[in-house]
Amino acid sequence: MASDKPLSNELVEKYLDDHQDFAKSYFERKATSSMVDHWMSSRSHRPGSRAMQVNHLQRDSIKPQLILKTDGEFENDKLNLIFRSARDERKRSSPRHKSNLGDLDERELFMELIRDIANELDINMLSHKILVNVSILTNADRCSLFLVRGSRGNKVLVSKLFDVTSESTVDESLRLEKDEICVPLGVGIAGHTAATGETININDAYSDPRFNSEVDKTTGYRTQCILCMPIKSHDGEVIGVAQIINKKSGKHQFTQKDEEVFKNYLTFCGIGITNAQLFEISVQEYNRNQILLQLARGIFEEQSNLDTCVHNIMVEVQQLLDVERCMVFLRDESCETQATIFSKAFDLHPGAVNDTGPKTSKTHWSMNTGIASLVGSSGKALNIPDAYADSRFNPEGDIESGFKTKSILCMPIFDRQQKIVGVAQLLNKNSGKPFTEGDEKLFEAFAIFCGLGIHNALMYEQACKLLAKQSVAMEVLSYHASAQQSEVNKIMSQEIPSANDFKLYTFDFSDFELTDDDTILASIQLMQELDFMNAVHTKQPTLCRWLLSVKKNYRPVIYHNWRHAFNVAQSMFTMITTGNMRRFFTDLEVFALVIACYCHDLDHRGTNNAFQTKTESPLAQLYGTSTMEHHHFDHCIMILNSEGNNIFEELSPDDYRATIKILEHAILSTDLALYFQKRGNFEQIVHSDSTDWTTQSNLEILRAMMMTACDVAAITKPWNVQQQVAELVASEFFEQGDLERLQLNSEPIPMMDRKKKDELPKMQVGFIDFICMPVYQLFYDLEPCLKPLYDGCVNNKNNWLALADKNTQEAMMDSKEDNSDANNNHKDLAAKKNDKLITPERKVSQTKDSTSEGKVRNKDKKSKTCSIL
């Protein structure tokens, strides 16, 4: 019936709604495969559906490794029970038996086979049904299904179901994981289809160069024709490849109609496979959460020890991802270079499950840090499927250890501020396969928990260090105290001699004739010569109290005492004034350097850093490196913060912070280990024609080298002074050697071995050549006014060398005498040497005889000059 009303979409839709039988008939007759594909995709991924929810879960969360066993069952017992019940129910309610399918026409058969796979969520069961149904639809003899696996850039085709027939069962067709067939994309017929997305129909398989005839040779089966077609997701991405071989009817070739039927059916198969994979991911997500909860419990159970915490995490991830080796590298936070340097490395391999300690020896792990260093610098994960094919991998580590690295998965570890604190690295999956994208995601979660565990353990260790620091502070405070007002009044009541009277401006200055009060007066005069009090607005009583407090905080050890600090400060004063070095520095820098000299050995115990480490003293627990130097600086700050001792209190906040920073750098620079690190750079700067001495880096090196030059300046003094100082240094070293024998039950090094005291001249020559001569030569090259330091060092070397030669000749002569004469001569020689040896007690006795009362020579004198002897 005609109508004047124009036809619209609304009218057509209303008519179809009112005549659903017609709509169904029209759709079945007119709908194309692309329309059906779009309709099924839109319904499978409509908002609110389970597929959409699981897909959202996949995008926004971290996917774990595969949780499915090789038999298709899940590891989780509850999920496994639910899944098996659902699968058994589907088996019981499956469509008509295959023998009845022949009664259906083509369209009914097609729909029946679609219904057969519509609700299947077990990926292995689904894949097998697809192959059986495809075999029925196309009358193919055998079928195979490949699914795309692997991470981006490293995808492969994996087949668990190969050469399936229409009569086979899933149990007899399913291959174990170790027997899976892997085909790289682009290789072979299936690989070409996966890479290009093209359909391949070959009537004569042996005439195609892409066909691999080795399979036929192995199985004895003869492949004649092949039809290979991609399986795509709803967005067109190839997710698998289906392959059928040998048409059983007609001309034994797959026709155009076979291709069309095959394509239409695989359209629905792609939807089913996508849904099954998404369901698999959701189950994996549940298992992953359970695993991470277990990992979190392990972390919070052990936070008192960093090594144990990291070890426990490594054990979990090694079992979780089933890898041969797990390594964790902790970044060295003290290193200021751009390159990543590691301070600790943990290596968990099958033979080290019970070894919870870090591997700090270079031979154990340094060769394995190449990839880890790259990740630590870039902050990006690396997944290397074939280590030896990657130019970034260093095979020397394998050569040294005998371990064969195949694949590597390396991930940065971040702290709460997203700062890289370490790197975690996995080597070789036990299955022999590369790490997948799922492995990457789960390992990323592991790295997050590892970062959390490391942070918590470090916080705990920091708390322990604070307790140790408190213990040290209480020990120090119980021994030391600030100077009393009566001591200040006594010094203030005395007249201060001039700088010329003290000979402060001379390089051959000696404190031997000064009393302790004289050293305080000389120090006040020294600071006045620098105009210190006017520049920093400090009153003389404050300076006097600070000097007395510093003196009081030096222990009465043989050499590293107040006298040594005073001499080092005088050497710095002379270099700055007479040596013309003041031109390089501001007033605040000059003051900071001089104050650093006075404080650089505060509370020295007469033992070096190595002794603190060996005895595991509280100081060694508090400071990792430059143990005593850090303690000297902290003690310096403690005195400055004591009431009435802050000589910098009138400085502005900015000037105060800058001065304290220079002070800290100067005191730490007295560690000879740092001197050796910086000496090469100093030499390059001194000998460069374009050195800019206004740059902060150059000034820092210059200040550090001046601290060392002043610290060992006793080696430049007149011979009679140098000889006595060397005896004092040796006496202090011998006492440490005695302590090592007593407390540590170990033999000391030669320079601390009292049994080798006759070798002192020889050791002094080595000390001068190794430490002293290079620095004074460089300062002489920099400033000719510093030549007296160099000349004094050369003269003392010659004197020590002469003594060493004399000792050698005497030893050779003594060896030629008979035993009785040798014994007598040795006794005489020992008596003579004892008469000449200047001990601290004899030094005090001689001083009392040669000076008036009140001029008693302080026997305790020191020079870091011999800190290396």
C-alpha positions in Angstrom: 0.0 0.0 0.0 1.4 3.3 -1.1 1.9 6.1 1.5 2.7 9.7 1.1 4.7 9.6 4.4 8.5 9.6 3.6 10.5 6.5 4.7 12.8 7.1 7.7 15.1 5.1 9.9 12.7 5.3 12.7 9.9 3.8 10.6 12.1 1.0 9.3 13.3 0.2 12.8 9.7 0.1 14.1 8.7 -2.2 11.3 11.5 -4.6 12.1 10.7 -4.5 15.8 7.1 -5.4 14.9 8.0 -8.1 12.5 10.9 -10.0 14.1 10.5 -13.1 12.0 11.1 -11.0 8.9 14.1 -9.3 10.5 15.6 -12.7 11.3 15.0 -14.0 7.8 16.4 -10.9 6.2 19.6 -11.0 8.4 20.2 -14.7 7.6 19.8 -14.1 3.8 21.6 -10.8 3.4 24.1 -10.4 6.2 27.8 -10.5 5.1 30.6 -12.0 7.1 32.0 -8.6 8.0 28.5 -7.5 9.3 28.3 -10.7 11.4 31.9 -10.1 12.7 31.1 -6.5 13.7 27.8 -7.6 15.3 29.5 -10.3 17.4 32.4 -8.1 18.4 30.1 -5.2 19.6 28.1 -7.6 21.7 31.2 -9.4 23.2 32.7 -6.1 24.2 29.7 -4.0 25.0 30.0 -1.9 28.2 29.1 -3.8 31.3 29.9 -7.2 29.8 32.4 -9.5 31.5 34.8 -9.3 28.5 34.9 -5.5 28.7 35.6 -5.7 32.5 38.4 -8.3 32.1 39.9 -6.3 29.2 39.9 -3.2 31.5 41.6 -5.3 34.1 44.3 -6.4 31.6 45.0 -2.8 30.6 45.2 -1.2 34.0 46.9 -3.9 36.1 50.0 -6.0 35.9 49.6 -9.3 34.1 51.4 -12.2 35.8 53.0 -15.3 34.2 50.8 -18.0 32.9 49.0 -19.8 35.7 47.6 -22.7 33.6 49.2 -26.1 33.9 50.1 -28.1 30.9 46.9 -30.1 31.3 44.8 -27.0 31.1 43.9 -26.8 34.8 44.5 -23.9 37.1 46.9 -24.1 40.0 44.5 -22.5 42.4 42.4 -25.2 44.0 39.1 -23.3 44.3 39.3 -21.9 40.8 40.3 -25.3 39.4 37.2 -26.9 41.0 34.9 -24.2 39.6 36.5 -24.4 36.2 36.3 -28.2 36.0 32.7 -28.2 37.1 31.8 -25.6 34.4 33.8 -27.6 31.8 32.2 -30.9 32.7 28.8 -29.2 32.5 29.5 -27.9 29.0 30.6 -31.4 28.0 27.3 -32.8 29.2 25.3 -30.1 27.5 27.3 -30.1 24.3 25.5 -30.0 20.9 24.5 -33.0 18.9 26.9 -35.8 18.4 29.2 -35.5 15.4 27.4 -38.4 13.7 24.2 -36.4 13.6 25.8 -33.3 12.1 25.4 -34.8 8.7 21.6 -34.4 8.9 22.0 -30.6 9.1 22.1 -28.3 6.1 25.1 -26.0 5.5 23.7 -23.0 7.4 22.5 -25.0 10.4 25.8 -26.9 10.6 27.7 -23.6 10.6 25.5 -22.2 13.4 25.7 -25.4 15.4 29.5 -25.4 15.3 29.5 -21.7 16.4 27.3 -22.6 19.3 29.7 -25.4 20.2 32.5 -22.9 20.9 30.5 -19.9 22.0 30.7 -20.5 25.8 34.0 -22.3 26.0 36.6 -20.4 28.2 39.3 -23.0 28.5 41.8 -22.0 25.8 43.0 -25.6 25.2 39.5 -27.0 25.0 38.4 -24.1 22.8 41.4 -24.6 20.4 40.7 -28.3 20.1 37.0 -27.7 19.3 37.9 -25.2 16.7 40.2 -27.6 14.9 37.7 -30.5 15.0 34.9 -28.2 13.7 37.1 -26.8 11.0 38.0 -30.3 10.0 34.3 -31.1 9.7 33.5 -27.9 7.8 36.3 -28.3 5.2 36.6 -32.1 5.2 40.3 -31.6 6.0 42.4 -34.6 7.1 44.5 -32.8 9.8 44.4 -29.4 11.4 46.8 -27.3 13.5 46.3 -24.1 15.6 49.1 -21.6 16.5 48.6 -18.8 19.0 50.7 -15.7 19.1 52.8 -15.5 22.3 55.6 -13.4 23.6 56.4 -9.7 24.3 56.4 -6.9 21.8 59.2 -7.3 19.3 59.7 -10.9 20.3 56.5 -12.6 19.3 56.4 -16.2 18.2 53.7 -18.7 17.2 53.1 -21.5 19.7 51.2 -24.7 19.0 50.0 -27.1 21.7 47.6 -28.7 19.2 49.3 -30.0 16.0 48.0 -32.4 13.4 44.6 -32.8 15.1 42.0 -35.0 13.3 38.2 -34.8 13.5 38.2 -38.0 15.7 40.9 -37.0 18.1 40.3 -36.0 21.8 41.8 -33.1 23.6 43.7 -35.3 26.0 45.5 -37.2 23.3 46.2 -34.2 21.2 47.4 -31.6 23.7 51.2 -31.3 23.9 53.1 -30.6 27.1 54.9 -27.3 27.5 58.3 -28.8 26.8 56.9 -30.3 23.5 55.2 -27.2 22.2 56.0 -26.2 18.7 57.4 -22.6 18.4 57.6 -20.8 15.0 59.1 -17.3 14.7 56.9 -14.8 12.9 57.8 -14.7 9.2 59.2 -18.2 9.1 57.5 -21.0 7.3 53.9 -20.9 5.9 52.3 -20.3 9.3 54.8 -17.7 10.2 54.3 -15.9 6.9 50.6 -15.8 7.5 51.0 -14.5 11.0 53.4 -11.8 9.9 51.4 -10.6 6.8 47.8 -11.5 7.8 47.4 -13.1 4.4 45.6 -16.4 3.5 47.8 -19.0 1.9 46.2 -21.8 -0.2 48.8 -24.2 -1.7 47.8 -27.1 -3.9 51.3 -28.7 -3.9 53.0 -28.2 -0.6 56.4 -29.5 -1.8 56.5 -26.9 -4.6 56.4 -24.0 -2.1 59.9 -23.1 -0.7 58.3 -22.0 2.6 57.1 -25.5 3.4 59.2 -27.5 5.8 59.3 -31.1 4.6 61.2 -32.3 7.7 58.0 -32.7 9.6 56.8 -35.2 7.0 60.1 -37.1 7.1 59.8 -37.3 10.9 56.2 -38.4 11.0 56.0 -40.4 7.8 52.9 -38.4 6.8 52.6 -37.0 3.2 51.4 -33.4 3.0 49.8 -32.5 -0.3 47.8 -29.3 0.0 47.7 -26.6 2.7 45.2 -23.9 3.6 46.6 -21.5 6.1 44.5 -18.5 7.5 45.0 -15.9 10.2 42.8 -15.6 13.3 42.1 -12.0 14.2 40.8 -10.2 17.2 37.9 -7.7 16.9 40.4 -4.9 16.2 42.1 -6.7 13.4 45.2 -7.9 15.2 46.5 -11.4 14.3 46.2 -13.5 17.5 46.7 -16.9 15.9 46.9 -19.0 12.8 44.8 -22.0 11.8 46.2 -24.5 9.3 44.5 -27.4 7.6 46.1 -29.9 5.3 45.0 -32.6 2.7 41.4 -32.3 1.5 39.8 -35.7 1.8 37.2 -35.2 -0.9 36.8 -34.0 -4.5 40.1 -33.1 -6.2 41.9 -33.2 -2.9 42.5 -29.4 -3.1 40.9 -26.7 -1.0 38.5 -24.6 -3.0 37.4 -21.0 -3.0 34.3 -22.1 -1.1 36.5 -23.8 1.5 38.4 -20.6 2.0 35.1 -18.6 2.5 33.7 -21.2 5.0 37.1 -21.3 6.8 37.3 -17.5 7.0 33.7 -17.1 8.2 34.2 -19.6 11.0 37.5 -18.2 12.1 35.8 -14.8 12.5 33.8 -16.3 15.3 36.8 -18.3 16.6 38.8 -15.1 17.0 36.1 -13.7 19.3 36.0 -16.9 21.3 39.8 -17.1 21.6 40.0 -13.5 22.7 37.3 -14.1 25.4 39.1 -17.2 26.6 42.4 -15.4 26.8 40.7 -12.6 28.8 39.2 -15.1 31.1 42.6 -16.7 31.5 44.1 -13.3 32.4 41.4 -12.6 35.0 42.2 -15.9 36.7 45.9 -15.2 36.5 45.2 -11.8 38.1 43.6 -13.5 41.0 46.5 -15.8 41.5 48.9 -12.9 41.0 47.3 -11.0 43.8 47.5 -14.0 46.1 51.2 -14.3 45.3 51.9 -10.6 45.9 50.1 -10.7 49.2 52.3 -13.6 50.2 55.4 -11.6 49.1 54.2 -8.6 51.1 53.8 -10.7 54.2 57.4 -11.9 53.7 58.7 -8.4 53.4 57.0 -7.1 56.6 58.0 -10.1 58.6 61.7 -9.3 58.0 62.8 -5.7 58.0 65.5 -5.6 60.6 68.2 -6.8 58.2 68.6 -5.6 54.6 70.5 -8.7 53.4 67.9 -11.1 54.7 65.0 -9.0 53.4 66.4 -8.9 49.9 67.3 -12.6 50.0 63.7 -13.6 51.0 62.3 -11.6 48.1 64.7 -13.1 45.7 63.7 -16.6 46.8 60.1 -15.8 46.2 60.6 -14.4 42.7 63.0 -17.2 41.7 60.3 -19.8 42.5 57.5 -17.7 41.1 59.0 -17.1 37.6 60.9 -20.4 37.6 64.3 -19.0 36.8 67.9 -20.3 37.2 69.3 -17.1 38.7 68.1 -14.0 40.4 70.3 -11.0 41.2 69.8 -7.7 42.9 72.3 -4.8 42.7 72.1 -1.8 45.2 73.2 1.5 43.9 76.1 3.4 45.5 74.5 6.6 46.7 77.8 8.2 47.6 79.0 8.1 43.9 78.3 11.4 42.2 79.2 10.3 38.7 76.5 9.9 36.0 77.5 6.2 35.5 75.7 3.7 37.8 78.0 2.2 40.4 76.8 -0.6 42.7 77.8 -0.9 46.3 76.2 -4.3 47.0 75.1 -7.3 44.9 72.9 -10.2 45.9 73.2 -13.3 43.7 70.7 -16.2 44.2 71.5 -19.3 42.1 70.7 -23.0 42.8 73.8 -23.4 44.9 73.2 -20.3 47.0 69.7 -20.7 48.4 70.9 -20.5 52.0 73.4 -17.7 51.4 71.8 -14.5 52.5 74.8 -12.2 52.3 75.7 -9.8 49.5 78.5 -10.6 47.1 80.9 -7.7 47.5 83.9 -9.3 45.8 84.4 -8.1 42.2 85.2 -11.6 41.0 81.7 -12.7 42.0 79.5 -10.2 40.3 81.2 -7.2 38.6 81.1 -8.9 35.2 77.3 -9.3 35.4 76.6 -5.5 36.0 76.9 -4.4 32.3 73.2 -4.8 31.5 72.3 -3.8 35.1 74.3 -0.6 34.8 72.4 0.3 31.6 69.1 -0.2 33.3 70.2 1.7 36.4 71.2 4.6 34.2 68.2 4.7 31.9 65.5 3.6 34.3 63.9 1.4 31.7 63.5 -2.4 31.8 65.3 -4.7 29.4 64.1 -8.1 28.1 66.8 -9.8 26.1 65.7 -13.2 24.7 69.2 -14.1 23.4 72.1 -12.6 25.5 74.9 -13.6 23.2 73.1 -12.0 20.2 72.9 -8.7 22.1 75.9 -6.4 21.7 75.3 -4.9 25.2 75.9 -8.2 26.9 79.4 -8.9 28.3 80.2 -12.6 28.0 83.3 -12.4 30.2 81.3 -13.0 33.3 80.1 -16.4 31.9 83.7 -17.3 31.0 84.9 -16.5 34.5 82.0 -18.2 36.4 81.2 -21.1 34.0 77.5 -20.0 34.0 75.8 -19.9 30.6 73.5 -16.9 30.2 70.7 -17.4 27.7 68.0 -14.8 28.4 67.9 -11.7 30.7 65.1 -9.8 32.2 66.4 -6.6 34.0 64.3 -4.1 35.9 65.0 -0.9 37.9 64.1 -0.7 41.5 62.6 2.7 42.7 62.1 4.1 46.1 59.1 6.2 47.2 60.5 9.3 45.5 60.9 7.4 42.2 64.6 7.5 42.6 66.5 4.4 41.3 68.0 2.7 44.3 69.0 -0.6 42.6 68.5 -3.0 39.8 66.9 -6.5 39.8 68.0 -9.1 37.2 66.7 -12.5 36.2 68.7 -15.0 34.1 67.4 -18.0 32.2 63.9 -19.4 32.6 64.2 -23.1 33.5 61.9 -23.9 30.6 64.6 -22.6 28.2 62.2 -20.0 26.7 62.6 -16.2 26.7 60.9 -14.1 29.2 57.4 -13.1 28.1 55.5 -9.8 28.5 53.6 -11.4 31.4 56.9 -12.1 33.1 57.9 -8.5 32.6 54.7 -7.3 34.3 55.0 -9.7 37.3 58.7 -8.8 37.7 57.7 -5.2 37.7 55.5 -5.9 40.7 58.4 -7.8 42.3 60.6 -4.7 41.8 58.1 -2.5 43.5 57.9 -4.8 46.5 61.7 -5.1 46.5 62.0 -1.3 46.5 59.6 -1.2 49.5 61.5 -3.8 51.4 64.8 -2.1 50.7 63.4 1.2 51.9 62.0 -0.3 55.1 65.3 -2.2 55.8 67.4 0.9 55.2 65.1 2.9 57.5 65.6 0.3 60.2 69.4 0.4 59.7 69.3 4.1 59.8 67.6 3.9 63.1 70.3 1.6 64.3 72.9 4.0 63.1 71.2 6.8 65.0 71.4 4.7 68.2 75.1 4.0 67.5 75.6 7.7 67.0 73.9 8.5 70.2 76.2 5.9 71.9 79.3 7.5 70.4 78.1 11.0 71.4 77.4 9.9 75.0 80.9 8.4 75.2 82.5 11.6 73.8 80.5 13.8 76.1 81.4 11.7 79.1 85.1 12.2 78.4 85.2 15.7 77.0 83.9 19.0 78.3 83.9 22.6 77.3 86.7 24.8 78.7 86.0 26.3 82.0 85.7 30.1 82.5 88.8 30.0 84.8 90.9 28.6 82.0 89.6 31.4 79.7 90.5 34.0 82.3 94.0 32.7 82.8 94.8 33.0 79.1 93.1 36.4 78.8 95.2 37.8 81.6 98.4 37.0 79.7 100.2 39.2 77.2 100.2 37.8 73.7 103.6 37.9 72.1 103.9 39.0 68.5 103.8 36.8 65.4 107.6 37.4 64.9 108.2 36.2 68.5 106.5 33.0 67.7 108.0 32.8 64.2 104.5 32.1 62.8 105.4 33.2 59.3 108.3 30.8 58.9 108.2 27.4 57.2 110.7 25.9 59.8 108.4 26.7 62.7 108.6 24.4 65.7 106.5 24.1 68.8 109.1 22.3 70.9 110.0 25.3 73.0 106.3 26.3 73.6 104.2 25.5 76.6 100.5 24.5 76.2 99.5 28.0 77.2 101.9 29.4 74.6 100.2 27.3 71.9 96.9 29.0 72.8 98.4 32.4 72.8 100.2 31.7 69.5 96.8 30.5 68.0 95.1 33.7 69.1 97.9 35.8 67.5 97.6 33.7 64.4 93.9 34.4 64.1 94.5 38.1 64.7 97.1 38.2 61.9 94.3 37.0 59.6 91.9 39.6 61.0 89.6 36.7 61.9 87.7 38.4 64.8 86.9 41.5 62.9 85.8 39.7 59.8 83.4 37.3 61.6 82.6 39.7 64.5 83.8 37.2 67.1 85.0 38.4 70.5 88.4 37.3 71.8 87.0 35.5 74.9 84.8 33.4 72.5 87.8 32.5 70.4 89.9 31.8 73.5 87.2 29.5 74.9 86.8 27.7 71.5 90.6 27.1 71.3 90.8 25.8 74.8 87.8 23.5 74.2 89.3 22.2 71.0 92.6 21.5 72.9 90.7 19.8 75.7 88.9 17.5 73.2 92.1 16.1 71.9 93.1 12.9 73.7 96.6 12.5 75.1 97.8 10.1 72.5 101.4 10.1 71.5 101.1 11.9 68.2 97.6 12.7 67.0 97.0 15.3 69.7 96.6 19.1 70.2 100.2 19.8 69.3 99.8 18.2 65.9 96.7 20.1 65.2 98.4 23.4 66.2 101.3 22.6 63.9 99.0 21.8 61.0 97.2 25.1 61.5 100.5 27.0 61.6 101.5 25.3 58.3 98.3 26.4 56.7 98.8 30.0 58.0 102.3 30.0 56.5 101.1 28.7 53.1 98.4 31.3 53.0 100.6 34.2 54.0 104.3 33.6 53.3 103.4 31.1 50.6 101.2 33.7 48.8 98.2 31.3 48.6 95.7 33.8 50.0 95.1 35.2 46.6 93.0 32.1 45.6 90.5 32.4 48.5 87.9 34.6 50.1 88.2 35.5 53.8 85.6 32.9 54.8 87.5 30.2 52.9 90.7 31.1 54.6 89.1 31.0 58.0 87.4 27.7 57.3 90.7 26.1 56.2 92.5 27.2 59.4 89.6 26.1 61.6 89.6 22.8 59.8 93.3 22.4 60.6 92.7 22.8 64.3 89.8 20.3 64.3 90.9 17.8 61.7 91.9 15.2 64.3 89.6 15.9 67.2 89.1 13.0 69.6 91.7 10.9 67.8 92.2 7.6 69.6 95.7 6.8 68.3 94.3 4.2 65.8 93.5 4.5 62.1 90.3 3.8 60.1 91.3 0.2 59.4 91.6 -0.6 63.1 88.1 0.9 63.7 86.7 -1.4 61.0 88.5 -4.5 62.2 87.3 -4.1 65.7 83.8 -3.2 64.6 83.8 -0.2 66.8 80.7 2.1 67.1 82.4 4.6 65.0 82.8 2.1 62.2 79.1 1.2 62.4 78.2 4.9 62.3 80.4 5.9 59.4 81.0 3.6 56.4 84.0 5.3 54.8 86.5 7.9 56.1 85.5 6.8 59.6 87.7 8.9 61.8 87.5 12.0 59.5 83.7 12.0 59.7 84.0 11.7 63.5 86.4 14.6 63.6 84.0 16.8 61.7 81.0 15.8 63.8 83.0 16.5 66.9 84.0 19.9 65.5 80.3 20.7 65.0 79.5 19.6 68.5 82.0 22.0 70.0 80.7 24.9 67.8 77.2 24.1 69.1 78.4 24.1 72.7 77.5 27.2 74.7 80.0 30.0 74.3 82.0 28.2 71.6 80.3 29.2 68.4 82.9 31.5 66.7 80.7 31.7 63.6 77.5 32.7 65.4 77.5 36.3 64.0 77.7 35.1 60.3 74.6 35.3 58.1 72.7 32.0 57.6 74.1 31.8 54.0 77.7 32.5 55.0 77.4 30.1 57.9 76.2 27.2 55.7 78.9 28.0 53.1 81.6 28.0 55.8 80.5 24.8 57.4 80.4 23.1 54.0 84.0 24.1 53.3 85.0 23.1 56.8 83.5 19.6 56.3 85.1 19.1 52.9 88.5 20.2 54.3 88.4 17.8 57.2 87.3 14.8 55.1 90.1 15.6 52.7 92.6 14.6 55.3 91.8 11.0 54.5 94.7 9.9 52.5 92.5 7.6 50.5 90.8 10.7 49.1 94.1 12.4 48.5 95.2 9.6 46.1 91.9 9.9 44.2 92.3 13.7 43.7 96.1 14.0 43.2 95.9 13.1 39.5 93.3 15.8 38.8 95.3 18.3 40.8 98.3 17.6 38.7 96.4 18.2 35.5 95.0 21.5 36.8 98.3 22.8 38.0 100.1 22.0 34.7 97.2 23.3 32.5 97.7 26.7 30.8 94.0 27.5 30.9 93.1 26.7 34.5 90.3 28.9 35.9 90.9 29.1 39.7 87.6 30.7 40.2 85.6 27.6 39.5 84.3 25.8 42.5 85.6 22.3 41.5 89.2 23.6 41.0 89.0 25.4 44.4 87.8 22.3 46.1 90.7 20.3 44.8 93.1 23.0 45.8 91.8 23.2 49.3 91.9 19.4 49.7 95.5 19.3 48.5 96.5 22.1 50.9 95.0 20.2 53.8 97.1 17.2 52.9 100.3 19.3 52.5 99.7 20.9 55.9 98.8 17.5 57.5 102.2 16.0 56.5 104.2 19.2 56.8 106.4 17.7 59.5 108.3 16.0 56.8 109.5 19.5 55.6 110.8 20.7 58.9 114.5 20.9 59.9 116.1 17.5 60.3 116.3 17.6 64.1 112.5 18.3 64.3 111.6 15.8 61.6 113.6 13.0 63.3 111.8 13.5 66.6 108.4 13.7 65.0 109.0 10.4 63.1 109.9 8.7 66.3 106.6 9.9 67.9 104.6 8.7 64.9 106.3 5.3 65.0 105.6 5.0 68.7 101.9 5.6 68.2 101.8 3.1 65.3 103.6 0.5 67.3 101.0 0.8 70.1 98.3 0.1 67.5 100.2 -2.9 66.3 100.4 -4.1 69.9 96.6 -3.7 70.2 96.0 -5.7 67.0 98.1 -8.5 68.4 96.2 -8.4 71.7 92.6 -7.7 70.6 92.5 -9.2 67.1 95.2 -11.9 67.5 96.7 -10.9 64.2 100.1 -9.7 63.0 100.2 -6.0 62.2 101.6 -4.5 59.0 105.3 -3.7 59.0 104.9 0.0 59.7 103.0 -0.9 62.9 105.2 -3.8 63.9 107.4 -3.0 66.9 109.7 -5.8 65.9 110.6 -3.9 62.7 111.4 -0.5 64.3 114.9 -0.6 62.9 113.4 -0.2 59.4 112.0 3.2 60.2 114.4 5.1 57.9 113.6 2.8 55.0 109.8 3.3 55.6 110.2 7.1 55.9 111.9 7.1 52.4 109.0 5.2 50.9 106.5 7.5 52.7 108.2 10.6 51.3 108.4 9.2 47.7 104.8 7.9 47.7 102.9 10.6 49.4 104.9 13.8 50.3 107.2 14.5 47.4 104.5 14.6 44.7 102.2 17.1 46.5 105.1 19.5 47.4 106.4 19.3 43.9 103.0 20.3 42.5 102.7 23.2 45.0 106.2 24.4 44.0 105.1 24.3 40.3 102.0 26.3 41.2 103.6 28.9 43.5 107.4 29.4 43.7 107.0 30.9 47.2 106.2 27.4 48.4 109.7 26.1 47.5 110.8 25.8 51.1 108.3 23.0 51.6 109.7 21.1 48.7 113.3 21.7 49.7 112.7 20.6 53.3 111.1 17.4 52.0 114.1 16.7 49.7 116.6 17.3 52.5 114.8 15.0 54.9 114.6 12.3 52.3 118.3 12.4 51.8 118.9 12.2 55.5 116.5 9.2 55.9 118.1 7.6 52.9 121.6 8.0 54.5 120.3 6.4 57.7 118.7 3.5 55.7 122.0 2.9 53.9 123.9 3.0 57.1 121.6 0.4 58.7 121.9 -1.8 55.7 125.7 -1.7 55.8 125.8 -2.4 59.6 123.5 -5.3 59.1 125.8 -6.7 56.4 128.8 -6.3 58.7 127.1 -7.9 61.6 126.1 -11.0 59.5 129.9 -11.7 58.9 130.8 -12.0 62.6 130.5 -15.2 64.6 127.5 -15.8 66.8 129.1 -14.8 70.1 130.6 -11.6 68.8 127.4 -10.9 66.9 125.4 -11.2 70.1 127.8 -8.9 72.0 127.8 -6.4 69.2 124.1 -6.4 69.0 123.8 -5.7 72.6 126.2 -2.7 72.3 124.4 -1.4 69.2 121.0 -1.8 70.9 122.4 0.2 73.9 123.7 2.9 71.7 120.4 3.1 69.8 118.5 3.2 73.0 120.6 6.1 74.1 119.8 8.0 70.9 116.1 7.0 70.7 113.8 9.8 71.7 110.8 8.3 73.5 108.0 10.5 74.7 109.2 10.0 78.3 112.8 11.0 77.4 111.5 13.9 75.4 109.7 15.3 78.4 112.8 14.6 80.6 115.1 16.5 78.2 112.6 19.4 77.9 112.5 19.7 81.7 116.3 19.9 81.8 116.5 22.5 79.1 113.6 24.8 79.9 112.3 26.6 82.9 109.3 25.4 84.9 106.1 26.0 82.8 108.0 25.3 79.6 107.3 21.6 79.6 107.3 20.1 76.2 104.2 18.3 75.3 105.4 14.9 74.3 102.2 14.2 72.3 102.9 15.2 68.7 101.5 13.9 65.5 101.6 14.1 61.8 99.2 12.5 59.4 102.3 12.6 57.4 102.9 9.1 58.6 99.3 8.0 58.6 100.3 5.7 55.8 103.6 4.5 57.2 
